[in-house]
Amino acid sequence: MPVTTMDIASVPNFPQKAIFFTHFIFIALSAMGHWATNGYLFYNFILIILILWSMHNIQSSEPIQMAFMVNICSIVLDIFYLAFCYPNSYGAAERFSAALAILHLVARPFTTIYMLKILRERGDEPNFLGGIFPAAPRATSYEDIDRAQPPPPPPTNHGANQHSYDFSNVQQI
């Protein structure tokens, strides 16, 4: 039976799948210890769901944008959880799961940067604060024909004779 090599570029949604499996493995192994609370599992579960949604809905940039924002928030939340809930027991499973949670925290900025790259490939920039401060409108050549343009105001000659002719731009014959 011949061994075939698989081209990674031919795998659909490979970057999202790599991000998904990276987070999935780290979350599963970090949850082995009893120190990981339900809150830790909750926001990581939300991240996994958003990554799966981004693989399913590749036409929209919203799922990957939400996963990007949750991953940024997760960095801060991981620091809090590790600072306040770090296991004080010397059990091997507790220490192993906490060590993998630290490794997961180290991997998060890399997956966040890669999510930003995917977001830009989909033609969008991250919209921080959910559109509270919208981006400046882009200059476009699109003309909205549905909106009626007001006619230009008629020229006014204040105090000048309306029948006069301006000879400043006359050409000689």
N, C-alpha and C positions, 0 to 999 in steps of 0.2 A: 504494500500500500504506500503510494508516494506521499511524502510530506509536502504540504503546500504552505507557503507563507501568505499571511493575510495582510493586505495593505490597509493601514490604519485610516488612510484618507477615504477608503471606500465604505467605512462603517458610518451609517447615518447618525448624526447627532453625537459624534464621538466625544467632543469636549464636554457636553452636558453629561454624558454617561460616565466619563472619567470623574467629573466633579461629584456626581451622584454616588458612585461606588466609594470614592475617597471618604466622603462624609458618612456614608452608611456604615463602613467598616469601623471608623473611629467612634461613631455614636454607639454602635452595638457593643464594642469593647469597653468604652467608657462607662456604659451603664451596668457593667458586671458588678461593680462595687455598690454597696448600700449608701455611699455618700452622695450619689447623684440623686437629686430630688426630682419631684414630678415637674417642676418648673424647667429644669435643665432638659428633661426629655421632651417637654412640650414645645419649646422654641426650636429644638432640633428637629422635631417631627414636622413642624410648620415649614422649616427649610427644605426638608426632604420632599414634602408635598409640592412646594413651589418649583423645585428642580424638576420633578416629574411633569408638572404642568408645563414648564418651559420646553421640555422635550416633546410633549404632545402638541402644543400650540406654537409652531415655529414661525408662523406668519406675524405674530404679535410680539412686541418687545415688552409688554407689561409683565408677563410671568417672570422673565429673567430679571427685569428691573426690580420686582418685588423680592425675588430671591437675593439679589444683590444687596438691597437695603436690609433684609433680615440677617444676612451674613455679616454685614457691618455691625448691626446691633448685637449680634451673637458674640462678636469679639469682646465687647464691653461686658456682656452678661457672663461670658466664660471667666473673665478675670474676677468678677464678683463671686461667682460660684466657687471658683478654686480658692479664693482668698477666705471665704467664710465657711465653706463646707469641706475643706480639704480633710481627708481622713486622718484621725489621730491614732488609729489602731495600727498595729504592725502586721496585719494579715496580708498575705501575698496578693490576694484578689483585689483588696482595697488599694494597695499601692500600685498594682499593675493598671487598674482602671483609672486611677488618678494620673498616672504617668501618660497614659494614652489620651486622657483629656487635655493634658498639657501639649502633647504632640498635635492634637487636633487644633488647639489654639494657635500653634505655630503654623499649621497648614492653612488656616482660614484666610490670612492676607493673600496668599498665592491664589486660592480659589476665587477670592473676591476680585483680584486683578484679572483673572481669566474670565470671570463673569462680565466685567466691564468691557473686555475685548469682544465677547460675544454680543453684548448689548450694542456696541458700536458697529459690529458687522451687520446687525439687523437694522441699522440706519437710525439709531436713536442715541441720545445722550441721557445719562441718568438724571431724572427729574427729582432733585432733592426736595424734601418737605412737601411732597405730594402735590405740586402745582400751586402752592400758596404764592410763590414768586415766579410767575410765568416768564419764560425766556422772551427776549425781544423778538418781534416778528422778523422773519427773514425776508430779504428783498427777493421778489420773484417776478417773473415776466407774466404771470397769470393776471388777466383782466377779468374782473367780476362783471359779467354782462347783465346779471340779474339786478344789480343795484343801479338805479337810475342816477346818472351824473347830472348835476345841475348845469344849466347852460352858463357859459361864461358871461360875466357882466358886460354890458355895452360900454365902449370907451367913452370917457367923459373928457371934455376939454373945458376946464374951468377958466372962465374969463376970456377964452380965445374965440376967434371967429370960427364957426363950425364949417364954413365953406372955404376955408383957406387951404392952400396946398403947401406941403413941406418940400422945398427944393433941395434939401440936403443930400438926398440920395438919387438925384436925377442923373441919367447917363446921357452923354452927348450922342447925337445922331451922326 
